[in-house]
Amino acid sequence: MSAAEDANALFARANTDYAAGKFSNAVAGYESLIKAGRWNSSVFYDLGNAYFRENDLGRAILNYERALALDPAQPEAQANLQLARDRARALELNASWAEQHLDLLTRDQYTWLAAIAFWAAVAIGMGLNFSKRRPIVWTFALILLGVIAAGAAAAAYQLENGRSGKDLAIIVRKNITARLATAESAGAVLFLPPGSEIKILSTRGSWDYAALPNDQKGWIPNGSAEKVRL
């Protein structure tokens, strides 16, 4: 049996376990696919549903987020994510200005737009350089493409480093409190229900320093959260 056939069989078995109410078995099956690198938005969505049925809301939210990171136009995942957040009373990071006003395209789409505009500008620039005549319309097009490339690149950078960027992580453990220093006896900053969003900024020993909801920062024990991007 090929690797693809084996993955399909494992996915089908996990789906059968889910339909039969064997949610822990379904979780194990979906997780095996992910560990083997045979994942897509559907696998993460189904895994989120299985964790939700197990009442593991932190990991349910994590996997809905992973599904939406791969396929933002997935209304079922968005609806279930909101349901899980409401039930867990999970906290969310504040959206950046770019995420509030530049959500017409995804980060990858802005990156592609920047690349296309840049190379189009290069082509026009080379043409103008070797041309004896330089029509004003092509000069205007060169400037416009340069502005589009720069703007799209800036938008992609802001989205990459914003609330939904590469450092986004989800609290998956219960009873997690962010603290002022790397000690359980340190002062509390914020209680983080499972499913809450954070951004891991750095690590020191067995602690992670993170940006928290409400524009705060604090230390949490390693393993309290998992990054959305694998």
Z-matrix of the N, CA and C atoms (Angstrom, degrees):
N
C 1 1.466
C 2 1.530 1 109.25
N 3 1.347 2 117.32 1 133.12
C 4 1.458 3 120.95 2 -179.70
C 5 1.521 4 110.19 3 -72.91
N 6 1.355 5 114.67 4 166.33
C 7 1.467 6 119.36 5 179.70
C 8 1.530 7 110.90 6 -61.62
N 9 1.345 8 116.66 7 -38.48
C 10 1.459 9 120.19 8 -179.85
C 11 1.527 10 110.77 9 -66.25
N 12 1.323 11 116.39 10 -42.01
C 13 1.472 12 119.86 11 179.19
C 14 1.521 13 110.73 12 -66.13
N 15 1.333 14 116.07 13 -39.40
C 16 1.457 15 120.51 14 178.40
C 17 1.531 16 110.39 15 -63.57
N 18 1.343 17 116.82 16 -41.71
C 19 1.465 18 120.94 17 178.64
C 20 1.528 19 110.75 18 -64.81
N 21 1.329 20 116.34 19 -41.38
C 22 1.470 21 120.02 20 178.84
C 23 1.531 22 111.22 21 -63.44
N 24 1.341 23 115.84 22 -39.24
C 25 1.465 24 119.92 23 179.41
C 26 1.529 25 110.31 24 -66.59
N 27 1.334 26 116.76 25 -40.60
C 28 1.464 27 121.02 26 179.45
C 29 1.527 28 110.66 27 -66.24
N 30 1.335 29 116.44 28 -39.76
C 31 1.465 30 121.28 29 178.53
C 32 1.529 31 110.17 30 -64.83
N 33 1.344 32 116.57 31 -43.17
C 34 1.467 33 120.77 32 179.21
C 35 1.522 34 111.06 33 -63.77
N 36 1.338 35 117.03 34 -39.72
C 37 1.464 36 120.74 35 179.57
C 38 1.527 37 110.76 36 -66.37
N 39 1.340 38 115.91 37 -40.40
C 40 1.463 39 119.28 38 178.16
C 41 1.527 40 110.44 39 -64.04
N 42 1.330 41 116.81 40 -39.76
C 43 1.460 42 120.51 41 177.59
C 44 1.534 43 111.44 42 -64.26
N 45 1.325 44 115.94 43 -38.53
C 46 1.467 45 120.31 44 178.13
C 47 1.525 46 110.43 45 -65.28
N 48 1.336 47 116.56 46 -42.83
C 49 1.465 48 120.20 47 177.79
C 50 1.532 49 110.68 48 -61.42
N 51 1.339 50 116.02 49 -40.55
C 52 1.468 51 119.34 50 179.71
C 53 1.524 52 110.49 51 -63.52
N 54 1.326 53 116.03 52 -45.62
C 55 1.462 54 120.45 53 -179.18
C 56 1.522 55 111.76 54 -63.05
N 57 1.352 56 116.21 55 -29.55
C 58 1.460 57 120.95 56 -179.40
C 59 1.534 58 111.98 57 -85.97
N 60 1.324 59 116.97 58 0.58
C 61 1.460 60 120.15 59 -179.81
C 62 1.518 61 113.96 60 82.85
N 63 1.341 62 117.44 61 10.01
C 64 1.465 63 121.31 62 178.00
C 65 1.531 64 108.13 63 -91.25
N 66 1.308 65 115.49 64 71.89
C 67 1.460 66 120.57 65 -169.25
C 68 1.527 67 113.07 66 -68.16
N 69 1.339 68 117.84 67 -35.92
C 70 1.466 69 119.20 68 178.37
C 71 1.519 70 110.94 69 -65.75
N 72 1.327 71 117.21 70 -37.12
C 73 1.462 72 120.41 71 176.32
C 74 1.525 73 110.54 72 -66.91
N 75 1.325 74 116.07 73 -39.41
C 76 1.469 75 120.10 74 178.13
C 77 1.521 76 110.59 75 -62.84
N 78 1.341 77 116.53 76 -43.36
C 79 1.466 78 120.70 77 176.97
C 80 1.518 79 110.62 78 -56.74
N 81 1.338 80 116.46 79 -47.63
C 82 1.466 81 120.57 80 -179.34
C 83 1.524 82 111.24 81 -60.16
N 84 1.331 83 117.01 82 -39.98
C 85 1.454 84 120.64 83 179.74
C 86 1.516 85 112.85 84 -66.24
N 87 1.315 86 116.74 85 -48.00
C 88 1.473 87 120.31 86 179.09
C 89 1.535 88 111.00 87 -63.87
N 90 1.339 89 116.87 88 -40.84
C 91 1.465 90 120.21 89 179.25
C 92 1.536 91 110.89 90 -63.51
N 93 1.329 92 117.52 91 -35.42
C 94 1.463 93 120.86 92 177.75
C 95 1.521 94 110.67 93 -62.88
N 96 1.321 95 116.16 94 -40.84
C 97 1.468 96 120.24 95 177.27
C 98 1.523 97 111.16 96 -61.56
N 99 1.323 98 116.22 97 -42.84
C 100 1.461 99 120.45 98 -178.38
C 101 1.528 100 110.53 99 -66.67
N 102 1.327 101 117.22 100 -43.63
C 103 1.465 102 120.21 101 178.74
C 104 1.519 103 111.67 102 -62.23
N 105 1.338 104 116.58 103 -29.86
C 106 1.467 105 121.15 104 179.03
C 107 1.524 106 111.83 105 -84.02
N 108 1.327 107 117.28 106 -0.15
C 109 1.453 108 120.93 107 179.90
C 110 1.513 109 113.96 108 77.42
N 111 1.329 110 117.84 109 15.27
C 112 1.471 111 122.16 110 -178.23
C 113 1.524 112 109.41 111 -102.67
N 114 1.343 113 116.37 112 57.73
C 115 1.443 114 118.75 113 -175.17
C 116 1.526 115 112.05 114 -118.97
N 117 1.325 116 113.76 115 158.62
C 118 1.456 117 122.90 116 174.46
C 119 1.527 118 107.58 117 -153.62
N 120 1.316 119 117.65 118 -176.14
C 121 1.463 120 119.85 119 -176.11
C 122 1.529 121 112.14 120 -62.98
N 123 1.337 122 117.32 121 -33.49
C 124 1.465 123 120.23 122 -179.46
C 125 1.527 124 111.55 123 -66.64
N 126 1.337 125 116.63 124 -40.01
C 127 1.468 126 120.48 125 179.11
C 128 1.525 127 110.04 126 -63.30
N 129 1.339 128 117.20 127 -44.75
C 130 1.460 129 120.03 128 179.54
C 131 1.528 130 111.32 129 -65.65
N 132 1.313 131 116.48 130 -38.82
C 133 1.468 132 119.86 131 178.35
C 134 1.529 133 110.65 132 -63.55
N 135 1.326 134 117.04 133 -46.88
C 136 1.459 135 120.31 134 179.53
C 137 1.523 136 111.51 135 -64.61
N 138 1.332 137 116.67 136 -37.78
C 139 1.463 138 120.11 137 177.28
C 140 1.527 139 110.47 138 -65.12
N 141 1.330 140 116.48 139 -39.45
C 142 1.456 141 119.67 140 176.03
C 143 1.513 142 111.76 141 -59.93
N 144 1.332 143 116.02 142 -41.84
C 145 1.466 144 119.87 143 178.21
C 146 1.528 145 111.61 144 -63.37
N 147 1.338 146 116.21 145 -40.72
C 148 1.466 147 120.16 146 -179.75
C 149 1.530 148 110.71 147 -65.52
N 150 1.324 149 117.07 148 -42.55
C 151 1.464 150 119.94 149 177.01
C 152 1.532 151 110.66 150 -65.25
N 153 1.323 152 116.86 151 -37.23
C 154 1.464 153 120.21 152 178.07
C 155 1.521 154 110.24 153 -60.69
N 156 1.327 155 116.61 154 -43.16
C 157 1.460 156 120.98 155 178.40
C 158 1.527 157 111.73 156 -65.11
N 159 1.332 158 116.25 157 -28.68
C 160 1.464 159 121.12 158 176.89
C 161 1.529 160 111.82 159 -82.82
N 162 1.339 161 116.03 160 -0.44
C 163 1.459 162 122.52 161 -178.29
C 164 1.525 163 112.79 162 65.13
N 165 1.342 164 115.86 163 25.42
C 166 1.465 165 121.40 164 173.18
C 167 1.526 166 106.14 165 -97.07
N 168 1.328 167 115.22 166 81.18
C 169 1.457 168 120.25 167 -170.64
C 170 1.523 169 112.94 168 -69.45
N 171 1.328 170 117.41 169 -31.30
C 172 1.459 171 119.93 170 178.56
C 173 1.519 172 111.83 171 -61.32
N 174 1.329 173 116.27 172 -49.32
C 175 1.467 174 119.80 173 -179.89
C 176 1.524 175 111.96 174 -74.08
N 177 1.325 176 118.03 175 -27.09
C 178 1.465 177 120.56 176 173.49
C 179 1.532 178 109.48 177 -62.37
N 180 1.313 179 116.32 178 -48.10
C 181 1.464 180 120.92 179 179.70
C 182 1.522 181 110.77 180 -63.54
N 183 1.340 182 116.91 181 -42.25
C 184 1.467 183 121.11 182 178.23
C 185 1.526 184 110.83 183 -55.36
N 186 1.313 185 117.34 184 -45.50
C 187 1.461 186 120.13 185 -175.37
C 188 1.522 187 112.82 186 -78.29
N 189 1.324 188 118.48 187 -29.47
C 190 1.461 189 119.26 188 170.67
C 191 1.529 190 109.92 189 -64.38
N 192 1.338 191 116.51 190 -40.24
C 193 1.468 192 120.60 191 177.34
C 194 1.530 193 110.42 192 -62.46
N 195 1.328 194 117.31 193 -41.73
C 196 1.456 195 120.35 194 178.84
C 197 1.526 196 111.58 195 -65.38
N 198 1.316 197 116.74 196 -38.40
C 199 1.463 198 120.14 197 176.92
C 200 1.526 199 110.43 198 -62.49
N 201 1.326 200 117.42 199 -43.14
C 202 1.460 201 121.34 200 -178.39
C 203 1.523 202 111.93 201 -73.05
N 204 1.329 203 117.59 202 -27.89
C 205 1.463 204 120.08 203 175.58
C 206 1.526 205 110.56 204 -64.26
N 207 1.332 206 116.81 205 -33.32
C 208 1.465 207 121.23 206 178.66
C 209 1.522 208 112.07 207 -85.68
N 210 1.327 209 116.91 208 -32.25
C 211 1.464 210 121.40 209 -177.93
C 212 1.522 211 109.24 210 -143.07
N 213 1.347 212 117.62 211 86.34
C 214 1.466 213 120.31 212 -177.30
C 215 1.525 214 113.23 213 -61.13
N 216 1.331 215 116.90 214 -25.89
C 217 1.467 216 120.71 215 -178.72
C 218 1.522 217 110.55 216 -91.27
N 219 1.335 218 115.35 217 58.24
C 220 1.458 219 121.22 218 179.79
C 221 1.528 220 107.51 219 -125.61
N 222 1.341 221 118.39 220 88.84
C 223 1.475 222 120.86 221 -172.22
C 224 1.512 223 113.71 222 -61.69
N 225 1.347 224 117.94 223 -32.67
C 226 1.465 225 119.54 224 -179.95
C 227 1.525 226 110.99 225 -64.47
N 228 1.336 227 116.27 226 -43.27
C 229 1.462 228 120.42 227 179.13
C 230 1.525 229 110.66 228 -64.98
N 231 1.340 230 117.17 229 -40.17
C 232 1.457 231 120.56 230 179.22
C 233 1.526 232 110.87 231 -64.11
N 234 1.336 233 116.45 232 -42.25
C 235 1.467 234 120.01 233 -179.78
C 236 1.522 235 111.24 234 -66.33
N 237 1.325 236 117.20 235 -43.82
C 238 1.463 237 120.29 236 -179.51
C 239 1.521 238 111.51 237 -69.39
N 240 1.334 239 116.47 238 -33.65
C 241 1.459 240 120.19 239 175.94
C 242 1.520 241 110.38 240 -60.80
N 243 1.323 242 116.90 241 -45.71
C 244 1.462 243 119.87 242 -179.78
C 245 1.522 244 111.24 243 -65.32
N 246 1.340 245 116.29 244 -39.11
C 247 1.469 246 120.38 245 178.18
C 248 1.527 247 110.72 246 -62.07
N 249 1.343 248 116.44 247 -44.62
C 250 1.459 249 120.52 248 -179.79
C 251 1.529 250 110.96 249 -66.27
N 252 1.324 251 116.76 250 -40.78
C 253 1.462 252 120.09 251 178.33
C 254 1.518 253 111.21 252 -61.16
N 255 1.323 254 116.66 253 -44.09
C 256 1.463 255 120.43 254 -179.37
C 257 1.528 256 110.75 255 -63.36
N 258 1.319 257 116.15 256 -42.41
C 259 1.458 258 119.30 257 -178.99
C 260 1.525 259 111.44 258 -67.67
N 261 1.327 260 117.61 259 -39.23
C 262 1.466 261 121.71 260 -178.57
C 263 1.521 262 112.35 261 -81.72
N 264 1.335 263 116.99 262 -14.03
C 265 1.469 264 122.26 263 -172.73
C 266 1.529 265 110.25 264 57.06
N 267 1.325 266 113.94 265 41.16
C 268 1.465 267 120.65 266 -177.80
C 269 1.526 268 110.30 267 -71.17
N 270 1.325 269 114.74 268 145.49
C 271 1.462 270 121.61 269 178.94
C 272 1.530 271 109.65 270 -92.27
N 273 1.325 272 116.15 271 147.39
C 274 1.460 273 121.19 272 -179.51
C 275 1.521 274 110.13 273 -118.21
N 276 1.334 275 115.62 274 147.54
C 277 1.452 276 121.13 275 174.00
C 278 1.522 277 109.81 276 -69.41
N 279 1.318 278 115.83 277 152.64
C 280 1.452 279 120.01 278 175.08
C 281 1.525 280 109.55 279 -71.43
N 282 1.313 281 116.38 280 134.39
C 283 1.465 282 120.43 281 178.57
C 284 1.526 283 110.08 282 -71.79
N 285 1.328 284 115.94 283 141.24
C 286 1.459 285 120.49 284 176.97
C 287 1.528 286 110.05 285 -72.49
N 288 1.336 287 115.30 286 168.81
C 289 1.467 288 119.37 287 178.18
C 290 1.521 289 110.55 288 -58.31
N 291 1.343 290 116.63 289 -41.83
C 292 1.464 291 120.58 290 -179.01
C 293 1.522 292 111.11 291 -62.43
N 294 1.329 293 116.59 292 -41.16
C 295 1.472 294 119.87 293 -178.96
C 296 1.521 295 111.62 294 -69.50
N 297 1.329 296 116.93 295 -27.28
C 298 1.453 297 120.40 296 179.07
C 299 1.520 298 112.44 297 -79.49
N 300 1.351 299 117.29 298 -30.92
C 301 1.458 300 119.95 299 -171.34
C 302 1.530 301 114.30 300 -118.36
N 303 1.322 302 117.51 301 -10.22
C 304 1.468 303 120.09 302 -176.72
C 305 1.522 304 111.81 303 -120.55
N 306 1.329 305 116.11 304 34.22
C 307 1.459 306 119.55 305 -176.23
C 308 1.530 307 113.26 306 -88.65
N 309 1.333 308 117.04 307 13.58
C 310 1.462 309 119.85 308 176.55
C 311 1.527 310 111.09 309 -66.95
N 312 1.340 311 116.18 310 -32.08
C 313 1.457 312 121.93 311 -179.80
C 314 1.518 313 109.32 312 -127.21
N 315 1.323 314 117.13 313 159.19
C 316 1.457 315 121.90 314 174.65
C 317 1.527 316 109.65 315 -83.13
N 318 1.331 317 115.53 316 170.70
C 319 1.466 318 119.92 317 177.64
C 320 1.518 319 111.32 318 -57.71
N 321 1.332 320 117.56 319 -44.80
C 322 1.463 321 120.91 320 -179.30
C 323 1.521 322 111.43 321 -64.63
N 324 1.334 323 116.92 322 -37.78
C 325 1.461 324 119.85 323 179.47
C 326 1.525 325 111.17 324 -67.47
N 327 1.339 326 117.00 325 -38.32
C 328 1.467 327 119.45 326 175.01
C 329 1.526 328 110.68 327 -64.56
N 330 1.320 329 117.07 328 -37.53
C 331 1.465 330 120.50 329 178.91
C 332 1.525 331 110.75 330 -63.41
N 333 1.337 332 116.45 331 -44.94
C 334 1.463 333 120.37 332 177.45
C 335 1.527 334 111.08 333 -62.94
N 336 1.320 335 117.33 334 -41.90
C 337 1.460 336 120.95 335 178.95
C 338 1.528 337 110.92 336 -61.13
N 339 1.344 338 115.64 337 -42.97
C 340 1.463 339 119.42 338 178.75
C 341 1.526 340 111.15 339 -62.43
N 342 1.336 341 117.26 340 -42.88
C 343 1.460 342 121.02 341 -179.30
C 344 1.525 343 111.64 342 -65.55
N 345 1.330 344 116.98 343 -44.19
C 346 1.468 345 120.90 344 -179.64
C 347 1.527 346 110.56 345 -63.56
N 348 1.347 347 116.49 346 -46.12
C 349 1.460 348 119.92 347 -179.67
C 350 1.528 349 110.99 348 -64.28
N 351 1.328 350 116.90 349 -38.84
C 352 1.467 351 120.45 350 -179.68
C 353 1.517 352 111.29 351 -62.58
N 354 1.337 353 116.82 352 -50.38
C 355 1.467 354 119.33 353 -177.08
C 356 1.517 355 111.72 354 -69.95
N 357 1.326 356 117.69 355 -30.88
C 358 1.468 357 120.01 356 174.30
C 359 1.525 358 109.87 357 -65.35
N 360 1.334 359 116.47 358 -40.22
C 361 1.461 360 120.55 359 177.47
C 362 1.527 361 110.96 360 -64.99
N 363 1.341 362 116.35 361 -39.76
C 364 1.463 363 119.98 362 177.27
C 365 1.521 364 110.71 363 -61.25
N 366 1.334 365 116.85 364 -44.21
C 367 1.458 366 121.15 365 -179.39
C 368 1.529 367 111.09 366 -62.00
N 369 1.341 368 115.78 367 -44.60
C 370 1.459 369 119.42 368 179.34
C 371 1.525 370 110.60 369 -66.35
N 372 1.331 371 116.26 370 -40.53
C 373 1.459 372 120.18 371 178.91
C 374 1.516 373 112.33 372 -61.13
N 375 1.336 374 116.86 373 -41.65
C 376 1.461 375 120.12 374 178.36
C 377 1.526 376 110.55 375 -66.59
N 378 1.346 377 115.33 376 -39.09
C 379 1.458 378 118.44 377 178.30
C 380 1.512 379 111.81 378 -62.90
N 381 1.325 380 116.32 379 -43.77
C 382 1.465 381 120.10 380 178.69
C 383 1.516 382 112.01 381 -65.88
N 384 1.309 383 116.68 382 -33.93
C 385 1.461 384 120.95 383 -178.79
C 386 1.525 385 111.78 384 -64.70
N 387 1.340 386 115.52 385 -36.55
C 388 1.466 387 119.36 386 -177.55
C 389 1.534 388 112.66 387 -96.08
N 390 1.316 389 116.49 388 -0.54
C 391 1.459 390 119.97 389 -178.55
C 392 1.526 391 110.78 390 -92.38
N 393 1.329 392 115.25 391 141.58
C 394 1.462 393 119.63 392 177.06
C 395 1.526 394 110.83 393 -75.39
N 396 1.328 395 115.59 394 -31.89
C 397 1.456 396 120.63 395 177.21
C 398 1.522 397 109.27 396 -108.81
N 399 1.303 398 116.62 397 140.81
C 400 1.468 399 121.28 398 -178.65
C 401 1.517 400 109.38 399 -124.34
N 402 1.336 401 116.03 400 86.39
C 403 1.473 402 119.84 401 -178.74
C 404 1.524 403 110.80 402 -58.65
N 405 1.311 404 114.42 403 142.43
C 406 1.460 405 119.97 404 -177.66
C 407 1.526 406 111.93 405 -61.70
N 408 1.357 407 116.93 406 -31.15
C 409 1.460 408 119.63 407 -178.03
C 410 1.517 409 111.41 408 -65.10
N 411 1.342 410 117.55 409 -36.52
C 412 1.467 411 120.40 410 179.68
C 413 1.533 412 110.88 411 -74.73
N 414 1.320 413 116.41 412 -33.07
C 415 1.471 414 119.63 413 175.28
C 416 1.526 415 110.24 414 -65.19
N 417 1.332 416 115.37 415 -41.96
C 418 1.474 417 119.88 416 177.04
C 419 1.526 418 110.72 417 -63.16
N 420 1.351 419 116.37 418 -42.34
C 421 1.467 420 120.30 419 179.26
C 422 1.524 421 110.80 420 -61.92
N 423 1.337 422 116.45 421 -39.45
C 424 1.469 423 120.69 422 178.48
C 425 1.524 424 110.99 423 -61.12
N 426 1.328 425 115.97 424 -45.92
C 427 1.466 426 119.89 425 -179.66
C 428 1.527 427 110.77 426 -65.03
N 429 1.339 428 115.87 427 -44.05
C 430 1.462 429 120.18 428 -179.14
C 431 1.521 430 111.61 429 -61.81
N 432 1.329 431 116.68 430 -44.23
C 433 1.468 432 120.09 431 179.20
C 434 1.526 433 110.96 432 -64.67
N 435 1.330 434 117.01 433 -36.10
C 436 1.461 435 119.74 434 177.28
C 437 1.519 436 111.85 435 -63.90
N 438 1.345 437 115.52 436 -40.96
C 439 1.468 438 120.04 437 178.43
C 440 1.527 439 110.54 438 -65.79
N 441 1.346 440 116.39 439 -42.23
C 442 1.471 441 120.44 440 179.43
C 443 1.523 442 110.28 441 -63.54
N 444 1.332 443 117.49 442 -44.15
C 445 1.465 444 120.88 443 -179.82
C 446 1.524 445 111.10 444 -61.40
N 447 1.326 446 116.64 445 -45.42
C 448 1.462 447 120.33 446 -179.34
C 449 1.526 448 111.04 447 -66.04
N 450 1.341 449 116.66 448 -43.06
C 451 1.457 450 120.04 449 -179.63
C 452 1.514 451 112.87 450 -65.58
N 453 1.345 452 116.58 451 -42.59
C 454 1.462 453 120.27 452 179.71
C 455 1.525 454 110.90 453 -66.64
N 456 1.326 455 116.51 454 -38.78
C 457 1.469 456 119.67 455 178.06
C 458 1.527 457 110.96 456 -64.63
N 459 1.324 458 116.43 457 -40.36
C 460 1.466 459 119.98 458 178.52
C 461 1.526 460 110.59 459 -65.74
N 462 1.334 461 117.26 460 -39.99
C 463 1.464 462 120.62 461 178.53
C 464 1.523 463 110.61 462 -64.44
N 465 1.336 464 117.15 463 -42.99
C 466 1.466 465 120.97 464 178.87
C 467 1.522 466 110.72 465 -61.84
N 468 1.336 467 116.73 466 -40.72
C 469 1.474 468 120.96 467 178.96
C 470 1.533 469 110.47 468 -63.42
N 471 1.329 470 116.53 469 -44.77
C 472 1.457 471 119.98 470 -179.26
C 473 1.524 472 111.32 471 -63.84
N 474 1.329 473 117.25 472 -41.03
C 475 1.461 474 120.29 473 179.25
C 476 1.526 475 111.22 474 -69.05
N 477 1.328 476 116.63 475 -35.85
C 478 1.465 477 120.72 476 179.37
C 479 1.527 478 111.31 477 -64.33
N 480 1.314 479 115.97 478 -32.56
C 481 1.465 480 119.77 479 -175.74
C 482 1.526 481 112.73 480 -108.23
N 483 1.328 482 116.40 481 10.94
C 484 1.456 483 120.23 482 -179.57
C 485 1.524 484 112.58 483 -93.29
N 486 1.308 485 114.64 484 -156.88
C 487 1.469 486 121.72 485 -176.20
C 488 1.530 487 112.33 486 -56.67
N 489 1.324 488 117.46 487 -38.84
C 490 1.465 489 121.01 488 -177.95
C 491 1.524 490 112.61 489 -101.72
N 492 1.314 491 117.29 490 21.61
C 493 1.455 492 121.46 491 -175.93
C 494 1.518 493 113.90 492 -80.70
N 495 1.328 494 114.20 493 -164.93
C 496 1.471 495 121.33 494 -171.76
C 497 1.521 496 113.83 495 -67.00
N 498 1.331 497 118.13 496 -21.57
C 499 1.466 498 120.93 497 -177.03
C 500 1.527 499 113.08 498 -96.74
N 501 1.325 500 117.41 499 2.39
C 502 1.460 501 120.03 500 -179.42
C 503 1.528 502 110.60 501 -63.75
N 504 1.313 503 116.10 502 131.64
C 505 1.470 504 122.02 503 178.18
C 506 1.524 505 108.66 504 -136.46
N 507 1.332 506 114.63 505 159.18
C 508 1.461 507 121.78 506 -178.12
C 509 1.527 508 109.32 507 -120.73
N 510 1.313 509 116.95 508 132.26
C 511 1.462 510 121.62 509 175.93
C 512 1.533 511 108.88 510 -66.38
N 513 1.330 512 116.61 511 123.79
C 514 1.467 513 120.50 512 -177.46
C 515 1.524 514 112.69 513 -114.59
N 516 1.321 515 117.92 514 -6.71
C 517 1.458 516 121.08 515 178.10
C 518 1.518 517 110.74 516 -105.71
N 519 1.319 518 115.34 517 160.95
C 520 1.457 519 120.86 518 179.14
C 521 1.519 520 110.49 519 -92.12
N 522 1.328 521 115.34 520 158.32
C 523 1.470 522 123.09 521 174.12
C 524 1.525 523 112.26 522 59.03
N 525 1.329 524 116.46 523 45.09
C 526 1.454 525 121.40 524 178.46
C 527 1.527 526 109.65 525 -99.13
N 528 1.319 527 115.45 526 127.41
C 529 1.451 528 122.05 527 176.51
C 530 1.521 529 109.26 528 -123.15
N 531 1.315 530 117.42 529 124.21
C 532 1.466 531 120.96 530 174.70
C 533 1.525 532 109.03 531 -72.08
N 534 1.332 533 114.87 532 140.99
C 535 1.470 534 119.40 533 -174.25
C 536 1.521 535 111.77 534 -124.91
N 537 1.324 536 114.83 535 164.46
C 538 1.458 537 120.89 536 -177.35
C 539 1.518 538 112.95 537 -73.00
N 540 1.322 539 117.11 538 -24.07
C 541 1.460 540 121.32 539 -178.10
C 542 1.531 541 109.28 540 -144.74
N 543 1.332 542 116.34 541 175.94
C 544 1.467 543 121.34 542 -175.24
C 545 1.528 544 110.97 543 -84.80
N 546 1.327 545 116.08 544 62.97
C 547 1.462 546 121.55 545 177.51
C 548 1.520 547 108.67 546 -158.94
N 549 1.335 548 115.83 547 142.37
C 550 1.468 549 119.84 548 179.07
C 551 1.517 550 111.82 549 -63.86
N 552 1.340 551 116.58 550 -22.41
C 553 1.465 552 120.22 551 -179.51
C 554 1.529 553 112.50 552 -85.47
N 555 1.339 554 117.05 553 -7.58
C 556 1.466 555 120.24 554 -179.27
C 557 1.522 556 110.29 555 -68.56
N 558 1.308 557 115.08 556 158.75
C 559 1.454 558 120.42 557 -178.42
C 560 1.515 559 112.97 558 -61.03
N 561 1.313 560 115.83 559 146.06
C 562 1.464 561 121.55 560 -178.64
C 563 1.525 562 109.98 561 -79.96
N 564 1.319 563 115.34 562 140.58
C 565 1.462 564 122.06 563 175.31
C 566 1.521 565 110.37 564 -102.73
N 567 1.353 566 116.41 565 -50.24
C 568 1.455 567 119.76 566 -175.23
C 569 1.521 568 109.59 567 -161.31
N 570 1.328 569 116.51 568 133.99
C 571 1.462 570 120.61 569 172.96
C 572 1.525 571 108.43 570 -80.97
N 573 1.345 572 115.89 571 132.91
C 574 1.462 573 121.34 572 -174.47
C 575 1.523 574 110.20 573 -117.12
N 576 1.331 575 118.78 574 102.92
C 577 1.463 576 120.59 575 176.45
C 578 1.532 577 110.07 576 -63.44
N 579 1.330 578 118.83 577 155.34
C 580 1.462 579 121.31 578 175.70
C 581 1.530 580 110.77 579 -54.31
N 582 1.323 581 115.78 580 139.20
C 583 1.454 582 120.77 581 -178.87
C 584 1.512 583 114.20 582 93.02
N 585 1.334 584 117.45 583 -6.92
C 586 1.461 585 120.50 584 179.73
C 587 1.525 586 110.72 585 -68.17
N 588 1.324 587 115.98 586 147.33
C 589 1.468 588 121.75 587 179.81
C 590 1.519 589 110.50 588 -89.50
N 591 1.329 590 115.84 589 139.66
C 592 1.460 591 122.47 590 170.82
C 593 1.524 592 108.40 591 -142.19
N 594 1.327 593 116.95 592 169.90
C 595 1.460 594 122.04 593 171.22
C 596 1.518 595 107.62 594 -123.58
N 597 1.322 596 116.84 595 118.29
C 598 1.463 597 120.85 596 179.90
C 599 1.527 598 109.05 597 -76.82
N 600 1.319 599 116.35 598 119.11
C 601 1.458 600 121.89 599 -175.62
C 602 1.519 601 113.12 600 -97.55
N 603 1.335 602 117.05 601 -36.13
C 604 1.467 603 120.97 602 -179.86
C 605 1.519 604 109.13 603 -163.38
N 606 1.327 605 115.91 604 171.11
C 607 1.463 606 121.93 605 179.94
C 608 1.525 607 109.58 606 -131.82
N 609 1.326 608 115.51 607 138.39
C 610 1.471 609 121.31 608 175.02
C 611 1.520 610 107.74 609 -135.70
N 612 1.338 611 115.58 610 109.60
C 613 1.458 612 119.47 611 -179.06
C 614 1.516 613 111.10 612 60.54
N 615 1.317 614 116.36 613 -123.21
C 616 1.462 615 121.61 614 -177.77
C 617 1.529 616 112.07 615 -97.95
N 618 1.344 617 116.54 616 22.11
C 619 1.461 618 121.12 617 -178.64
C 620 1.528 619 110.77 618 -129.07
N 621 1.328 620 115.56 619 148.02
C 622 1.460 621 122.72 620 174.32
C 623 1.516 622 108.85 621 -113.03
N 624 1.339 623 115.04 622 136.46
C 625 1.463 624 120.57 623 174.97
C 626 1.520 625 107.18 624 -95.66
N 627 1.326 626 117.21 625 129.61
C 628 1.464 627 119.97 626 -170.25
C 629 1.522 628 112.59 627 -137.74
N 630 1.329 629 114.09 628 149.24
C 631 1.460 630 121.14 629 166.87
C 632 1.520 631 107.15 630 -80.98
N 633 1.319 632 116.13 631 134.27
C 634 1.465 633 122.31 632 -171.89
C 635 1.524 634 110.79 633 -115.90
N 636 1.328 635 116.92 634 165.89
C 637 1.469 636 119.03 635 171.01
C 638 1.526 637 110.78 636 -57.38
N 639 1.314 638 115.94 637 160.18
C 640 1.474 639 122.70 638 -178.96
C 641 1.526 640 111.99 639 66.37
N 642 1.350 641 115.73 640 23.77
C 643 1.478 642 121.52 641 175.63
C 644 1.526 643 112.76 642 58.98
N 645 1.314 644 116.87 643 35.55
C 646 1.459 645 121.49 644 175.97
C 647 1.527 646 109.82 645 -108.53
N 648 1.338 647 116.02 646 170.15
C 649 1.454 648 121.76 647 177.03
C 650 1.521 649 108.80 648 -137.92
N 651 1.328 650 116.27 649 151.18
C 652 1.458 651 119.49 650 -179.61
C 653 1.513 652 111.67 651 -172.84
N 654 1.329 653 115.27 652 177.04
C 655 1.465 654 122.79 653 -177.53
C 656 1.525 655 110.25 654 -104.50
N 657 1.336 656 114.95 655 136.91
C 658 1.471 657 120.66 656 175.48
C 659 1.526 658 108.41 657 -130.49
N 660 1.339 659 118.50 658 151.91
C 661 1.474 660 120.53 659 179.15
C 662 1.535 661 110.97 660 -63.83
N 663 1.352 662 115.20 661 145.38
C 664 1.471 663 120.55 662 174.74
C 665 1.521 664 109.44 663 -53.11
N 666 1.325 665 116.20 664 143.69
C 667 1.452 666 120.33 665 176.55
C 668 1.514 667 113.93 666 85.69
N 669 1.345 668 116.64 667 -4.21
C 670 1.463 669 119.28 668 178.60
C 671 1.524 670 111.20 669 -72.41
N 672 1.337 671 115.66 670 -25.72
C 673 1.456 672 120.98 671 -177.27
C 674 1.518 673 109.91 672 -136.26
N 675 1.330 674 115.54 673 155.94
C 676 1.462 675 122.20 674 175.44
C 677 1.522 676 109.03 675 -124.89
N 678 1.324 677 116.25 676 139.74
C 679 1.464 678 120.19 677 -179.85
C 680 1.524 679 109.87 678 -70.62
N 681 1.321 680 115.02 679 145.70
C 682 1.460 681 120.48 680 179.07
C 683 1.529 682 110.03 681 -68.13
N 684 1.316 683 116.39 682 -42.83
C 685 1.476 684 119.20 683 -179.76
C 686 1.517 685 110.57 684 -83.59
N 687 1.318 686 115.75 685 129.04
C 688 1.457 687 120.79 686 178.72
C 689 1.525 688 110.58 687 -84.98
